Amino acid sequence: MVLDPQRSPLVRILRRAAQQVPGALALGRLVRRTLDPQLREIHRLQHQDAARLLQPFPDTFEERYPQLFDALAQRLAHLPAPRILSFGCSSGAEVRALRRRLPSARIVGLDLNRRMIADARIADTSPLSDYRLADAPNPDEQFDAVLAMAVLRHGVLEAERPDSCAAVLPFARFADTIARLDRHIVPGGWLALYHAHFRFRDTATAARYQADPLRMSDCPPQTLLYGPDDRLLTGMAEPAVLFHKQGSAASD
Ligand SMILES: C[S@@+](CC[C@H](N)C(=O)[O-])C[C@H]1O[C@@H](n2cnc3c(N)ncnc32)[C@H](O)[C@@H]1O
């Protein structure tokens, strides 16, 4: 698994050294891309699919958010076959973690990264798991829960912490993605949102949801946050990660 180059301390040190030599940064990037197929795929997405791409880096790992997965499984336990969407599923670790807790769930994993979707399909051959190279579900698909974990963010914002996020990932893209995901969540369904640079409560969509009291003590709170005006929110933390859509679930 490639690590987010913006967050690796070694890469940061090498980058600082290379900044002293004219052309060294560009050459270093070219060499790394040539040698590493995963970096080539990220580069392809950044240049050919920039309008759809959110967080470009596919970092993930097994059992990344255990308390959230447990809470979601508990809240969906009354459904015989809950329908779940993992938006930005990367290599599918999140889908597999949910599958362990909800064996009869129908889980769709979406990602724009071709290598990650191929890896996810190899690692999980369950007929109830469906990995797709896409940025949206099928138009009429409905889910009991949607997860958008570590996708409504950007490694560059994390590394450079600019005063405005506008040039990298503006709030409008966050709000638009949330509104699009909301269309696929049934009344009474759930939205899980974490490792985002924005607060759900700042979107118009949030009016239809109630924040769940769940707090993840096994993951750090979200603190690098930007407001609807794209400005950095200093000294803020967002502990809410799970949101309940108002109304009765169709599949209850
Ligand atoms: C950091 S990974 C998150 C993986 C997993 N959700 C987790 O939290 O461990 C972000 C993933 O989102 C994907 N992604 C970015 N923009 C996307 C979009 N518009 N639609 C679907 N996937 C996207 C990236 O390709 C990347 O694999």
Ligand as a Chemical Component Dictionary entry (heavy atoms), coordinates in Angstrom:
data_LIG
# 
_chem_comp.id                   LIG 
_chem_comp.type                 NON-POLYMER 
_chem_comp.pdbx_formal_charge   0 
_chem_comp.three_letter_code    LIG 
# 
loop_
_chem_comp_atom.comp_id 
_chem_comp_atom.atom_id 
_chem_comp_atom.alt_atom_id 
_chem_comp_atom.type_symbol 
_chem_comp_atom.charge 
_chem_comp_atom.model_Cartn_x 
_chem_comp_atom.model_Cartn_y 
_chem_comp_atom.model_Cartn_z 
_chem_comp_atom.pdbx_ordinal 
LIG C1  C1  C 0  -7.897  7.613  1.968  1  
LIG S1  S1  S 1  -8.855  6.533  0.969  2  
LIG C2  C2  C 0  -10.140 6.081  2.104  3  
LIG C3  C3  C 0  -10.303 4.573  2.226  4  
LIG C4  C4  C 0  -11.279 4.141  3.312  5  
LIG N1  N1  N 0  -12.577 4.757  3.138  6  
LIG C5  C5  C 0  -10.724 4.440  4.684  7  
LIG O1  O1  O 0  -11.206 5.374  5.343  8  
LIG O2  O2  O -1 -9.813  3.738  5.128  9  
LIG C6  C6  C 0  -9.694  7.678  -0.130 10 
LIG C7  C7  C 0  -10.201 6.990  -1.395 11 
LIG O3  O3  O 0  -11.217 7.784  -1.992 12 
LIG C8  C8  C 0  -11.124 7.613  -3.392 13 
LIG N2  N2  N 0  -11.853 8.708  -4.039 14 
LIG C9  C9  C 0  -11.489 9.999  -4.163 15 
LIG N3  N3  N 0  -12.437 10.702 -4.795 16 
LIG C10 C10 C 0  -13.438 9.830  -5.078 17 
LIG C11 C11 C 0  -14.696 9.949  -5.724 18 
LIG N4  N4  N 0  -15.125 11.123 -6.198 19 
LIG N5  N5  N 0  -15.468 8.844  -5.844 20 
LIG C12 C12 C 0  -15.046 7.653  -5.371 21 
LIG N6  N6  N 0  -13.854 7.480  -4.743 22 
LIG C13 C13 C 0  -13.063 8.549  -4.606 23 
LIG C14 C14 C 0  -9.638  7.602  -3.654 24 
LIG O4  O4  O 0  -9.321  7.008  -4.893 25 
LIG C15 C15 C 0  -9.117  6.798  -2.444 26 
LIG O5  O5  O 0  -8.977  5.443  -2.739 27 
# 
loop_
_chem_comp_bond.comp_id 
_chem_comp_bond.atom_id_1 
_chem_comp_bond.atom_id_2 
_chem_comp_bond.value_order 
_chem_comp_bond.pdbx_ordinal 
LIG C1  S1  SING 1  
LIG S1  C2  SING 2  
LIG S1  C6  SING 3  
LIG C2  C3  SING 4  
LIG C3  C4  SING 5  
LIG C4  N1  SING 6  
LIG C4  C5  SING 7  
LIG C5  O1  DOUB 8  
LIG C5  O2  SING 9  
LIG C6  C7  SING 10 
LIG C7  O3  SING 11 
LIG C7  C15 SING 12 
LIG O3  C8  SING 13 
LIG C8  N2  SING 14 
LIG C8  C14 SING 15 
LIG N2  C9  SING 16 
LIG N2  C13 SING 17 
LIG C9  N3  DOUB 18 
LIG N3  C10 SING 19 
LIG C10 C11 SING 20 
LIG C10 C13 DOUB 21 
LIG C11 N4  SING 22 
LIG C11 N5  DOUB 23 
LIG N5  C12 SING 24 
LIG C12 N6  DOUB 25 
LIG N6  C13 SING 26 
LIG C14 O4  SING 27 
LIG C14 C15 SING 28 
LIG C15 O5  SING 29 
# 
